[in-house]
Amino acid sequence: MNLDSLGWDASWDAGFAPFAAQGLEPARVVTEDKHHYTVVGRQGPVLAQVAGKFFRQRNNPSTLPKVGDWVALRPNPASDRIAIEALLPRRSLITRKNPGRAGAPQILATNIDVALVVQALDATLSPRRIERFLVSVHEGGARPVVILNKSDLHPDPESVLAEVQALAGNHPVVLTSARTGRGLPLIRKHLPPSATAVFLGTSGVGKSSLVNRLLGEKAMVTLPVREWDSKGRHATTHRELVLLPDGGLVIDTPGLREWHLWLADGGLDEAFPDIAGIAAGCRFRDCSHAAQPGCAVQQHAAEGLLAQERLASFLKLQAELQAVAQRKQEHQWAQNRRRARGGNHGVQRARFADDDRP
């Protein structure tokens, strides 16, 4: 395994030049256990942890290394544990609001090229959940691909494919079966050498089984779903970057019980291009498409040209993003007040408490 196979390219090399001048070496994070990491660089895999100075300069957990990050290491042949002294700027990231912690994000993976949003063709299939994932993927700067797994369990998977393709717009939708191997060649087409993909989805949709199929071996633990409600149990308990035999890289993530949006920029319009296009005809440029006069979106819905469920999902996600932005602003104000009062003393441990709950 060399740096190129891990996704290193001329752009990363140019950005690393200031660190190279300091005698540091590049490596990519493949596993994370609190603040201890397995990283792979030119010398192969090594154990690493963040240097004390680097840790003290971070003001929240999201600025510490995560799986997929490129970092700068200080070589030390005399030690079996290498120090991480810098983090390279991220090209993309997959993040959500950290459950139970106001104003805090949880980064699941970084420097992602493709996000494989996996849904199972069983009772858990939810178009609204797919839309939610698509918003997050767009916000993070990755390219989404929707995977409809367990096609062997559905009597008419092609009909579901057509429905999901309608809401996914121009984004690819692939029918797969980890059990039979259906659709695996199509997934591989989205994973060229050196490209990084992340599997996203709830427990039991078959993410780890698909990774095992792509690897050609049973590397990821899998568990059966509950028959009575089709819900799965958490098999993957951590995130890990793995290299596929044909050169692509994948990150398998733990099954997620809930997915609250965090970033709030342009992902909503990208995930709902149909509504964004209709909105160009609204009377007011800042129309929220809720109750404003002259709203083209509401008119299309009233005339049956836009599904009411689709509009309701858009409005729900729009309201959630607005609430997230407000909470982030309030959280920032609270932090500023604590700093002004000198209240940061002694809260370092609490601020960096690990809360990577699925």
C-alpha positions in Angstrom: 0.0 0.0 0.0 1.5 3.4 -1.1 0.2 6.9 -0.8 -1.1 7.0 -4.3 -3.3 4.0 -3.6 -4.7 5.8 -0.5 -5.8 8.8 -2.6 -2.7 10.9 -2.5 -2.3 13.2 -5.6 -0.5 16.3 -6.8 -2.9 18.6 -5.0 -2.3 16.9 -1.7 1.4 17.0 -2.3 1.4 20.7 -3.1 -0.6 21.4 0.1 1.8 19.4 2.2 4.9 21.3 1.1 5.1 23.5 4.2 4.9 20.5 6.4 7.5 18.6 4.4 9.8 21.6 4.9 9.5 20.9 8.6 10.6 17.3 8.2 7.1 15.9 8.6 5.7 13.0 6.6 2.1 12.5 5.3 -0.2 9.7 6.3 -3.9 8.8 6.2 -6.0 7.9 9.1 -7.6 4.4 8.7 -8.9 3.8 12.2 -9.7 6.0 15.3 -10.0 5.0 18.9 -10.7 8.1 20.9 -7.4 10.1 20.4 -5.4 7.0 19.3 -5.1 6.2 15.6 -3.8 3.8 13.0 -2.4 5.7 10.1 -0.7 4.6 6.9 2.1 6.5 5.4 5.2 5.8 3.3 6.5 3.3 5.9 3.2 1.4 6.2 0.7 1.3 9.1 1.8 2.8 12.4 0.1 3.7 15.7 -0.2 7.4 16.3 -1.7 10.0 18.7 -2.0 13.7 18.5 0.9 15.7 19.8 0.2 17.7 23.0 0.6 21.1 21.3 -1.7 20.1 18.4 -4.4 18.9 20.8 -4.3 22.1 22.9 -4.8 24.2 19.8 -8.0 22.4 18.9 -11.2 24.1 20.1 -13.7 21.2 19.5 -13.6 17.5 18.6 -14.4 18.1 14.9 -11.0 19.7 14.5 -9.2 16.6 15.6 -8.3 13.8 13.0 -11.1 11.5 11.8 -11.1 8.4 9.6 -10.2 9.5 6.1 -8.1 12.5 7.1 -4.6 13.2 5.9 -2.2 14.2 8.7 1.4 15.2 9.1 3.6 12.9 11.3 6.8 13.6 13.1 9.1 10.5 12.4 10.5 8.9 15.5 12.3 5.6 14.8 12.9 5.2 18.5 9.2 5.0 19.4 6.4 2.6 18.5 3.9 5.5 18.6 4.2 8.5 16.2 3.0 12.0 16.9 0.4 13.7 14.7 1.4 17.4 14.5 -1.0 18.7 11.9 -4.2 18.1 10.0 -4.5 18.8 6.3 -7.6 20.8 5.2 -10.5 18.5 4.3 -11.9 18.3 0.8 -15.2 16.9 1.9 -16.8 15.4 5.0 -19.9 13.5 6.1 -21.3 14.9 9.3 -24.5 15.0 11.4 -25.6 16.7 14.6 -24.2 14.9 17.5 -27.2 13.2 19.3 -27.9 14.8 22.6 -25.3 17.6 22.3 -26.5 21.0 21.3 -24.3 22.9 18.9 -22.0 19.9 18.3 -21.3 18.1 15.1 -20.2 14.5 14.7 -17.9 13.8 11.8 -18.3 10.3 10.4 -15.7 10.4 7.6 -13.6 12.9 5.7 -12.1 13.3 2.2 -14.9 11.3 0.6 -15.4 11.1 -3.2 -18.6 9.0 -3.2 -21.2 8.5 -0.5 -23.1 5.2 -0.9 -26.5 5.7 0.7 -27.8 2.2 1.5 -31.5 1.3 2.0 -32.9 -2.2 2.2 -35.9 -3.3 0.1 -37.9 -4.3 3.2 -40.2 -2.7 5.8 -37.5 -0.1 6.7 -37.4 1.5 3.2 -38.1 5.2 3.6 -38.0 7.8 0.7 -37.9 10.5 3.3 -34.7 9.0 4.9 -33.1 8.9 1.5 -33.8 12.6 1.0 -32.3 13.4 4.4 -29.1 11.5 3.6 -28.9 13.2 0.2 -29.0 16.6 1.8 -26.2 15.7 4.2 -24.0 14.3 1.4 -24.4 17.3 -0.8 -23.6 19.6 2.1 -20.4 17.7 2.8 -19.2 18.0 -0.8 -19.4 14.3 -1.8 -21.2 12.7 -4.7 -24.2 10.5 -3.7 -25.1 7.1 -5.0 -28.3 5.4 -3.7 -28.0 1.7 -3.1 -31.2 -0.4 -2.8 -29.9 -3.6 -1.2 -31.7 -6.9 -0.6 -33.3 -6.9 -4.0 -33.7 -10.6 -3.7 -36.3 -10.2 -0.9 -38.6 -7.9 -2.9 -41.2 -9.2 -5.4 -40.8 -6.3 -7.8 -37.6 -4.4 -7.1 -37.6 -2.6 -10.5 -40.8 -0.7 -9.4 -39.1 0.6 -6.3 -36.0 1.5 -8.4 -38.2 3.7 -10.6 -39.8 5.4 -7.5 -36.4 6.1 -5.9 -34.8 7.3 -9.1 -37.6 9.9 -9.4 -36.7 11.4 -6.0 -32.9 11.0 -6.5 -32.9 13.1 -9.7 -29.7 12.7 -11.7 -27.9 10.7 -9.0 -27.3 7.0 -9.7 -29.6 4.5 -8.0 -28.3 0.8 -8.0 -30.3 -2.3 -7.2 -28.1 -4.8 -5.3 -28.1 -8.0 -3.3 -25.2 -8.8 -1.0 -26.4 -12.3 -0.9 -26.6 -13.0 -4.7 -24.0 -10.4 -5.9 -26.5 -8.5 -8.0 -25.4 -4.9 -8.7 -21.9 -5.3 -7.4 -20.2 -4.5 -10.8 -22.3 -1.3 -10.9 -21.1 -0.3 -7.4 -17.5 -1.0 -8.5 -17.9 1.5 -11.4 -18.3 4.2 -8.8 -15.1 3.2 -7.0 -12.2 3.7 -9.3 -8.6 3.3 -8.0 -7.7 5.8 -5.3 -11.3 7.0 -4.9 -12.8 6.9 -1.4 -16.4 5.9 -0.7 -18.3 5.7 2.6 -21.3 3.5 3.2 -24.2 5.2 5.1 -27.4 3.7 6.4 -29.3 2.4 9.3 -28.6 -0.9 11.0 -29.5 -4.0 9.1 -29.5 -2.6 5.6 -26.5 -4.7 4.6 -23.6 -2.2 4.5 -21.0 -4.5 6.0 -22.2 -7.4 3.8 -21.7 -5.3 0.7 -18.2 -4.3 1.9 -17.4 -8.0 2.4 -18.6 -8.8 -1.1 -16.4 -6.0 -2.5 -13.4 -7.2 -0.5 -14.0 -10.8 -1.5 -13.7 -11.9 2.1 -15.6 -11.7 5.4 -13.7 -8.8 6.9 -16.7 -7.0 8.4 -18.9 -8.7 11.1 -22.5 -9.0 10.1 -25.6 -9.8 12.1 -29.1 -10.9 11.0 -32.0 -8.4 11.2 -35.0 -9.0 13.5 -37.7 -10.8 11.5 -40.7 -9.2 13.1 -39.8 -5.6 12.1 -36.9 -5.9 9.7 -34.7 -3.8 12.0 -31.0 -4.7 12.3 -28.5 -4.8 15.1 -25.2 -2.9 15.2 -22.5 -5.1 13.7 -20.0 -2.4 12.8 -19.0 -0.5 16.0 -16.3 1.6 14.5 -15.2 3.3 11.3 -12.4 1.9 9.3 -10.8 2.8 5.9 -10.1 -0.4 3.9 -8.5 -0.8 0.5 -10.4 -2.9 -2.1 -8.6 -5.5 -4.3 -9.3 -3.4 -7.4 -7.9 -0.2 -5.9 -10.9 1.8 -4.5 -11.2 2.6 -0.8 -14.3 2.3 1.4 -15.3 3.3 4.9 -17.9 1.3 6.6 -19.8 3.2 9.3 -21.9 1.9 12.3 -25.6 1.7 11.7 -27.2 5.0 12.7 -30.3 5.2 14.8 -31.0 8.8 13.9 -29.7 11.3 11.4 -30.0 15.0 12.4 -28.8 17.5 9.8 -25.8 19.7 10.8 -24.5 21.7 7.8 -26.9 24.2 6.2 -25.7 25.7 3.0 -26.8 24.6 -0.5 -27.4 20.9 0.0 -31.2 21.2 0.3 -31.6 22.7 -3.2 -29.2 20.1 -4.6 -31.2 17.2 -3.0 -34.5 18.7 -4.2 -33.6 20.1 -7.7 -37.2 19.8 -8.8 -38.4 22.2 -6.0 -35.4 24.5 -6.6 -36.3 24.8 -10.3 -40.0 25.5 -9.5 -39.0 28.1 -6.9 -37.5 30.3 -9.6 -41.1 31.2 -10.4 -41.9 32.4 -6.9 -42.9 36.1 -6.4 -40.4 36.6 -3.7 -36.7 35.6 -3.9 -36.6 34.6 -0.3 -39.8 32.6 -0.4 -39.9 29.8 2.2 -42.6 27.9 0.2 -44.8 27.7 3.3 -47.5 30.4 3.2 -46.1 33.3 1.2 -48.3 34.8 -1.6 -47.3 34.0 -5.1 -45.4 30.8 -4.2 -44.9 28.7 -7.3 -44.0 25.7 -5.3 -47.3 25.7 -3.3 -49.2 26.3 -6.6 -47.5 23.2 -8.2 -48.4 21.1 -5.2 -52.0 22.3 -5.2 -52.3 21.5 -8.9 -50.9 18.0 -8.4 -47.7 18.8 -10.3 -45.6 18.2 -7.1 -46.2 15.4 -4.7 -47.5 16.7 -1.3 -45.2 14.2 0.5 -42.2 15.5 -1.4 -43.0 19.1 -0.4 -43.7 18.2 3.2 -40.3 16.5 3.4 -38.6 19.6 1.9 -40.3 21.9 4.4 -39.5 19.6 7.3 -35.8 19.5 6.4 -35.7 23.2 5.7 -37.1 23.9 9.2 -34.6 21.5 10.8 -31.7 23.3 9.0 -33.0 26.6 10.2 -33.2 25.3 13.8 -29.7 23.9 13.5 -28.3 27.3 12.3 -30.1 29.0 15.2 -28.7 26.5 17.8 -25.2 26.8 16.4 -25.4 30.6 16.7 -26.7 30.4 20.3 -24.0 27.9 21.1 -21.3 30.2 19.7 -22.7 33.1 21.7 -22.6 31.0 24.9 -19.0 30.1 24.2 -18.0 33.7 23.6 -19.6 34.7 26.9 -17.7 31.9 28.7 -14.4 33.1 27.2 -15.2 36.7 28.2 -15.7 35.6 31.8 -12.7 33.3 31.7 -14.9 30.3 32.0 -12.9 28.0 29.7 -10.6 26.9 32.5 -11.1 23.3 33.4 -13.6 22.4 30.6 -11.1 20.9 28.2 -12.0 17.4 29.2 -15.7 18.0 28.9 -15.4 19.7 25.5 -13.5 16.8 24.1 -15.6 14.0 25.7 -16.0 11.3 23.0 -19.6 10.9 22.0 -19.5 8.8 18.8 -22.9 7.2 19.4 -24.5 5.5 16.5 
